[in-house]
Amino acid sequence: MSGLFSSPVSPVVIIGVLLLAAALFGILLRKRSRSANRPFGRRSTSTLGRQSCSYCRRKVPAKELTFYAGPSKVVGVCRQCRPQAERQALMRL
């Protein structure tokens, strides 16, 4: 009975080739996902984690902003602009 191969191929060789192919596929997939998540431009460390106030546009750390809901939008205000937002009767989120 003649098969596809003229010489018998050991199951160990077949398993080894499959493991090698799986390892190469995993390495390529991991490299591709790392490069896809990399940002294009570098951000400076001084502006990282800082947001601007919706009223005065001053950059403050994100934890110092207080968010209010207006009739058509959400605004984030700093401590100095907080009384202005409360005078406009905006609801705090």
Phi and psi in radians as a Rosetta constraint file:
Dihedral C 1 N 2 CA 2 C 2 CIRCULARHARMONIC -1.676 0.35
Dihedral N 2 CA 2 C 2 N 3 CIRCULARHARMONIC 2.323 0.35
Dihedral C 2 N 3 CA 3 C 3 CIRCULARHARMONIC -1.814 0.35
Dihedral N 3 CA 3 C 3 N 4 CIRCULARHARMONIC -2.836 0.35
Dihedral C 3 N 4 CA 4 C 4 CIRCULARHARMONIC -1.215 0.35
Dihedral N 4 CA 4 C 4 N 5 CIRCULARHARMONIC -0.672 0.35
Dihedral C 4 N 5 CA 5 C 5 CIRCULARHARMONIC -1.794 0.35
Dihedral N 5 CA 5 C 5 N 6 CIRCULARHARMONIC 2.512 0.35
Dihedral C 5 N 6 CA 6 C 6 CIRCULARHARMONIC -1.397 0.35
Dihedral N 6 CA 6 C 6 N 7 CIRCULARHARMONIC -0.484 0.35
Dihedral C 6 N 7 CA 7 C 7 CIRCULARHARMONIC -1.987 0.35
Dihedral N 7 CA 7 C 7 N 8 CIRCULARHARMONIC 2.508 0.35
Dihedral C 7 N 8 CA 8 C 8 CIRCULARHARMONIC -1.182 0.35
Dihedral N 8 CA 8 C 8 N 9 CIRCULARHARMONIC 2.413 0.35
Dihedral C 8 N 9 CA 9 C 9 CIRCULARHARMONIC -1.810 0.35
Dihedral N 9 CA 9 C 9 N 10 CIRCULARHARMONIC 2.273 0.35
Dihedral C 9 N 10 CA 10 C 10 CIRCULARHARMONIC -1.200 0.35
Dihedral N 10 CA 10 C 10 N 11 CIRCULARHARMONIC 2.458 0.35
Dihedral C 10 N 11 CA 11 C 11 CIRCULARHARMONIC -1.070 0.35
Dihedral N 11 CA 11 C 11 N 12 CIRCULARHARMONIC -0.485 0.35
Dihedral C 11 N 12 CA 12 C 12 CIRCULARHARMONIC -1.155 0.35
Dihedral N 12 CA 12 C 12 N 13 CIRCULARHARMONIC -0.674 0.35
Dihedral C 12 N 13 CA 13 C 13 CIRCULARHARMONIC -1.172 0.35
Dihedral N 13 CA 13 C 13 N 14 CIRCULARHARMONIC -0.722 0.35
Dihedral C 13 N 14 CA 14 C 14 CIRCULARHARMONIC -1.110 0.35
Dihedral N 14 CA 14 C 14 N 15 CIRCULARHARMONIC -0.791 0.35
Dihedral C 14 N 15 CA 15 C 15 CIRCULARHARMONIC -1.109 0.35
Dihedral N 15 CA 15 C 15 N 16 CIRCULARHARMONIC -0.706 0.35
Dihedral C 15 N 16 CA 16 C 16 CIRCULARHARMONIC -1.097 0.35
Dihedral N 16 CA 16 C 16 N 17 CIRCULARHARMONIC -0.728 0.35
Dihedral C 16 N 17 CA 17 C 17 CIRCULARHARMONIC -1.155 0.35
Dihedral N 17 CA 17 C 17 N 18 CIRCULARHARMONIC -0.716 0.35
Dihedral C 17 N 18 CA 18 C 18 CIRCULARHARMONIC -1.132 0.35
Dihedral N 18 CA 18 C 18 N 19 CIRCULARHARMONIC -0.715 0.35
Dihedral C 18 N 19 CA 19 C 19 CIRCULARHARMONIC -1.128 0.35
Dihedral N 19 CA 19 C 19 N 20 CIRCULARHARMONIC -0.704 0.35
Dihedral C 19 N 20 CA 20 C 20 CIRCULARHARMONIC -1.110 0.35
Dihedral N 20 CA 20 C 20 N 21 CIRCULARHARMONIC -0.745 0.35
Dihedral C 20 N 21 CA 21 C 21 CIRCULARHARMONIC -1.136 0.35
Dihedral N 21 CA 21 C 21 N 22 CIRCULARHARMONIC -0.705 0.35
Dihedral C 21 N 22 CA 22 C 22 CIRCULARHARMONIC -1.144 0.35
Dihedral N 22 CA 22 C 22 N 23 CIRCULARHARMONIC -0.696 0.35
Dihedral C 22 N 23 CA 23 C 23 CIRCULARHARMONIC -1.136 0.35
Dihedral N 23 CA 23 C 23 N 24 CIRCULARHARMONIC -0.762 0.35
Dihedral C 23 N 24 CA 24 C 24 CIRCULARHARMONIC -1.120 0.35
Dihedral N 24 CA 24 C 24 N 25 CIRCULARHARMONIC -0.706 0.35
Dihedral C 24 N 25 CA 25 C 25 CIRCULARHARMONIC -1.102 0.35
Dihedral N 25 CA 25 C 25 N 26 CIRCULARHARMONIC -0.724 0.35
Dihedral C 25 N 26 CA 26 C 26 CIRCULARHARMONIC -1.127 0.35
Dihedral N 26 CA 26 C 26 N 27 CIRCULARHARMONIC -0.713 0.35
Dihedral C 26 N 27 CA 27 C 27 CIRCULARHARMONIC -1.137 0.35
Dihedral N 27 CA 27 C 27 N 28 CIRCULARHARMONIC -0.785 0.35
Dihedral C 27 N 28 CA 28 C 28 CIRCULARHARMONIC -1.118 0.35
Dihedral N 28 CA 28 C 28 N 29 CIRCULARHARMONIC -0.697 0.35
Dihedral C 28 N 29 CA 29 C 29 CIRCULARHARMONIC -1.152 0.35
Dihedral N 29 CA 29 C 29 N 30 CIRCULARHARMONIC -0.709 0.35
Dihedral C 29 N 30 CA 30 C 30 CIRCULARHARMONIC -1.153 0.35
Dihedral N 30 CA 30 C 30 N 31 CIRCULARHARMONIC -0.721 0.35
Dihedral C 30 N 31 CA 31 C 31 CIRCULARHARMONIC -1.109 0.35
Dihedral N 31 CA 31 C 31 N 32 CIRCULARHARMONIC -0.714 0.35
Dihedral C 31 N 32 CA 32 C 32 CIRCULARHARMONIC -1.153 0.35
Dihedral N 32 CA 32 C 32 N 33 CIRCULARHARMONIC -0.731 0.35
Dihedral C 32 N 33 CA 33 C 33 CIRCULARHARMONIC -1.222 0.35
Dihedral N 33 CA 33 C 33 N 34 CIRCULARHARMONIC -0.557 0.35
Dihedral C 33 N 34 CA 34 C 34 CIRCULARHARMONIC -1.195 0.35
Dihedral N 34 CA 34 C 34 N 35 CIRCULARHARMONIC -0.724 0.35
Dihedral C 34 N 35 CA 35 C 35 CIRCULARHARMONIC -1.270 0.35
Dihedral N 35 CA 35 C 35 N 36 CIRCULARHARMONIC -0.456 0.35
Dihedral C 35 N 36 CA 36 C 36 CIRCULARHARMONIC -1.279 0.35
Dihedral N 36 CA 36 C 36 N 37 CIRCULARHARMONIC -0.490 0.35
Dihedral C 36 N 37 CA 37 C 37 CIRCULARHARMONIC -1.553 0.35
Dihedral N 37 CA 37 C 37 N 38 CIRCULARHARMONIC -0.087 0.35
Dihedral C 37 N 38 CA 38 C 38 CIRCULARHARMONIC -1.347 0.35
Dihedral N 38 CA 38 C 38 N 39 CIRCULARHARMONIC 2.256 0.35
Dihedral C 38 N 39 CA 39 C 39 CIRCULARHARMONIC -1.229 0.35
Dihedral N 39 CA 39 C 39 N 40 CIRCULARHARMONIC 2.685 0.35
Dihedral C 39 N 40 CA 40 C 40 CIRCULARHARMONIC -1.282 0.35
Dihedral N 40 CA 40 C 40 N 41 CIRCULARHARMONIC -0.840 0.35
Dihedral C 40 N 41 CA 41 C 41 CIRCULARHARMONIC -1.881 0.35
Dihedral N 41 CA 41 C 41 N 42 CIRCULARHARMONIC 2.707 0.35
Dihedral C 41 N 42 CA 42 C 42 CIRCULARHARMONIC -1.534 0.35
Dihedral N 42 CA 42 C 42 N 43 CIRCULARHARMONIC 2.407 0.35
Dihedral C 42 N 43 CA 43 C 43 CIRCULARHARMONIC -1.692 0.35
Dihedral N 43 CA 43 C 43 N 44 CIRCULARHARMONIC 2.525 0.35
Dihedral C 43 N 44 CA 44 C 44 CIRCULARHARMONIC -1.306 0.35
Dihedral N 44 CA 44 C 44 N 45 CIRCULARHARMONIC 2.635 0.35
Dihedral C 44 N 45 CA 45 C 45 CIRCULARHARMONIC -1.251 0.35
Dihedral N 45 CA 45 C 45 N 46 CIRCULARHARMONIC -0.324 0.35
Dihedral C 45 N 46 CA 46 C 46 CIRCULARHARMONIC -1.291 0.35
Dihedral N 46 CA 46 C 46 N 47 CIRCULARHARMONIC -0.526 0.35
Dihedral C 46 N 47 CA 47 C 47 CIRCULARHARMONIC -1.705 0.35
Dihedral N 47 CA 47 C 47 N 48 CIRCULARHARMONIC -0.076 0.35
Dihedral C 47 N 48 CA 48 C 48 CIRCULARHARMONIC -1.236 0.35
Dihedral N 48 CA 48 C 48 N 49 CIRCULARHARMONIC 2.216 0.35
Dihedral C 48 N 49 CA 49 C 49 CIRCULARHARMONIC 1.405 0.35
Dihedral N 49 CA 49 C 49 N 50 CIRCULARHARMONIC 0.274 0.35
Dihedral C 49 N 50 CA 50 C 50 CIRCULARHARMONIC -2.055 0.35
Dihedral N 50 CA 50 C 50 N 51 CIRCULARHARMONIC 2.503 0.35
Dihedral C 50 N 51 CA 51 C 51 CIRCULARHARMONIC -2.250 0.35
Dihedral N 51 CA 51 C 51 N 52 CIRCULARHARMONIC 2.777 0.35
Dihedral C 51 N 52 CA 52 C 52 CIRCULARHARMONIC -1.674 0.35
Dihedral N 52 CA 52 C 52 N 53 CIRCULARHARMONIC 2.565 0.35
Dihedral C 52 N 53 CA 53 C 53 CIRCULARHARMONIC -1.201 0.35
Dihedral N 53 CA 53 C 53 N 54 CIRCULARHARMONIC 2.475 0.35
Dihedral C 53 N 54 CA 54 C 54 CIRCULARHARMONIC -1.235 0.35
Dihedral N 54 CA 54 C 54 N 55 CIRCULARHARMONIC -0.404 0.35
Dihedral C 54 N 55 CA 55 C 55 CIRCULARHARMONIC -1.665 0.35
Dihedral N 55 CA 55 C 55 N 56 CIRCULARHARMONIC -0.951 0.35
Dihedral C 55 N 56 CA 56 C 56 CIRCULARHARMONIC -1.708 0.35
Dihedral N 56 CA 56 C 56 N 57 CIRCULARHARMONIC -0.146 0.35
Dihedral C 56 N 57 CA 57 C 57 CIRCULARHARMONIC 1.109 0.35
Dihedral N 57 CA 57 C 57 N 58 CIRCULARHARMONIC 0.305 0.35
Dihedral C 57 N 58 CA 58 C 58 CIRCULARHARMONIC -1.360 0.35
Dihedral N 58 CA 58 C 58 N 59 CIRCULARHARMONIC 2.420 0.35
Dihedral C 58 N 59 CA 59 C 59 CIRCULARHARMONIC -1.397 0.35
Dihedral N 59 CA 59 C 59 N 60 CIRCULARHARMONIC 2.177 0.35
Dihedral C 59 N 60 CA 60 C 60 CIRCULARHARMONIC -2.313 0.35
Dihedral N 60 CA 60 C 60 N 61 CIRCULARHARMONIC 2.753 0.35
Dihedral C 60 N 61 CA 61 C 61 CIRCULARHARMONIC -1.009 0.35
Dihedral N 61 CA 61 C 61 N 62 CIRCULARHARMONIC 2.528 0.35
Dihedral C 61 N 62 CA 62 C 62 CIRCULARHARMONIC -1.042 0.35
Dihedral N 62 CA 62 C 62 N 63 CIRCULARHARMONIC -0.502 0.35
Dihedral C 62 N 63 CA 63 C 63 CIRCULARHARMONIC -1.270 0.35
Dihedral N 63 CA 63 C 63 N 64 CIRCULARHARMONIC -0.329 0.35
Dihedral C 63 N 64 CA 64 C 64 CIRCULARHARMONIC -1.532 0.35
Dihedral N 64 CA 64 C 64 N 65 CIRCULARHARMONIC -0.130 0.35
Dihedral C 64 N 65 CA 65 C 65 CIRCULARHARMONIC -1.447 0.35
Dihedral N 65 CA 65 C 65 N 66 CIRCULARHARMONIC 2.475 0.35
Dihedral C 65 N 66 CA 66 C 66 CIRCULARHARMONIC -1.962 0.35
Dihedral N 66 CA 66 C 66 N 67 CIRCULARHARMONIC 2.316 0.35
Dihedral C 66 N 67 CA 67 C 67 CIRCULARHARMONIC -1.781 0.35
Dihedral N 67 CA 67 C 67 N 68 CIRCULARHARMONIC 2.387 0.35
Dihedral C 67 N 68 CA 68 C 68 CIRCULARHARMONIC -2.227 0.35
Dihedral N 68 CA 68 C 68 N 69 CIRCULARHARMONIC 2.591 0.35
Dihedral C 68 N 69 CA 69 C 69 CIRCULARHARMONIC -1.806 0.35
Dihedral N 69 CA 69 C 69 N 70 CIRCULARHARMONIC 2.157 0.35
Dihedral C 69 N 70 CA 70 C 70 CIRCULARHARMONIC -1.757 0.35
Dihedral N 70 CA 70 C 70 N 71 CIRCULARHARMONIC -3.033 0.35
Dihedral C 70 N 71 CA 71 C 71 CIRCULARHARMONIC -1.186 0.35
Dihedral N 71 CA 71 C 71 N 72 CIRCULARHARMONIC -0.454 0.35
Dihedral C 71 N 72 CA 72 C 72 CIRCULARHARMONIC -2.255 0.35
Dihedral N 72 CA 72 C 72 N 73 CIRCULARHARMONIC -0.094 0.35
Dihedral C 72 N 73 CA 73 C 73 CIRCULARHARMONIC -2.773 0.35
Dihedral N 73 CA 73 C 73 N 74 CIRCULARHARMONIC 2.982 0.35
Dihedral C 73 N 74 CA 74 C 74 CIRCULARHARMONIC -1.883 0.35
Dihedral N 74 CA 74 C 74 N 75 CIRCULARHARMONIC 2.351 0.35
Dihedral C 74 N 75 CA 75 C 75 CIRCULARHARMONIC -2.125 0.35
Dihedral N 75 CA 75 C 75 N 76 CIRCULARHARMONIC 2.553 0.35
Dihedral C 75 N 76 CA 76 C 76 CIRCULARHARMONIC -1.979 0.35
Dihedral N 76 CA 76 C 76 N 77 CIRCULARHARMONIC 2.128 0.35
Dihedral C 76 N 77 CA 77 C 77 CIRCULARHARMONIC -2.113 0.35
Dihedral N 77 CA 77 C 77 N 78 CIRCULARHARMONIC 2.633 0.35
Dihedral C 77 N 78 CA 78 C 78 CIRCULARHARMONIC -1.451 0.35
Dihedral N 78 CA 78 C 78 N 79 CIRCULARHARMONIC -3.137 0.35
Dihedral C 78 N 79 CA 79 C 79 CIRCULARHARMONIC -1.122 0.35
Dihedral N 79 CA 79 C 79 N 80 CIRCULARHARMONIC -0.650 0.35
Dihedral C 79 N 80 CA 80 C 80 CIRCULARHARMONIC -1.231 0.35
Dihedral N 80 CA 80 C 80 N 81 CIRCULARHARMONIC -0.542 0.35
Dihedral C 80 N 81 CA 81 C 81 CIRCULARHARMONIC -1.626 0.35
Dihedral N 81 CA 81 C 81 N 82 CIRCULARHARMONIC -0.049 0.35
Dihedral C 81 N 82 CA 82 C 82 CIRCULARHARMONIC -1.049 0.35
Dihedral N 82 CA 82 C 82 N 83 CIRCULARHARMONIC -0.750 0.35
Dihedral C 82 N 83 CA 83 C 83 CIRCULARHARMONIC -1.068 0.35
Dihedral N 83 CA 83 C 83 N 84 CIRCULARHARMONIC -0.585 0.35
Dihedral C 83 N 84 CA 84 C 84 CIRCULARHARMONIC -1.113 0.35
Dihedral N 84 CA 84 C 84 N 85 CIRCULARHARMONIC -0.731 0.35
Dihedral C 84 N 85 CA 85 C 85 CIRCULARHARMONIC -1.195 0.35
Dihedral N 85 CA 85 C 85 N 86 CIRCULARHARMONIC -0.634 0.35
Dihedral C 85 N 86 CA 86 C 86 CIRCULARHARMONIC -1.246 0.35
Dihedral N 86 CA 86 C 86 N 87 CIRCULARHARMONIC -0.558 0.35
Dihedral C 86 N 87 CA 87 C 87 CIRCULARHARMONIC -1.133 0.35
Dihedral N 87 CA 87 C 87 N 88 CIRCULARHARMONIC -0.517 0.35
Dihedral C 87 N 88 CA 88 C 88 CIRCULARHARMONIC -1.433 0.35
Dihedral N 88 CA 88 C 88 N 89 CIRCULARHARMONIC 0.071 0.35
Dihedral C 88 N 89 CA 89 C 89 CIRCULARHARMONIC 1.071 0.35
Dihedral N 89 CA 89 C 89 N 90 CIRCULARHARMONIC 0.681 0.35
Dihedral C 89 N 90 CA 90 C 90 CIRCULARHARMONIC -1.421 0.35
Dihedral N 90 CA 90 C 90 N 91 CIRCULARHARMONIC 2.517 0.35
Dihedral C 90 N 91 CA 91 C 91 CIRCULARHARMONIC -1.488 0.35
Dihedral N 91 CA 91 C 91 N 92 CIRCULARHARMONIC 2.335 0.35
Dihedral C 91 N 92 CA 92 C 92 CIRCULARHARMONIC -1.361 0.35
Dihedral N 92 CA 92 C 92 N 93 CIRCULARHARMONIC 2.402 0.35
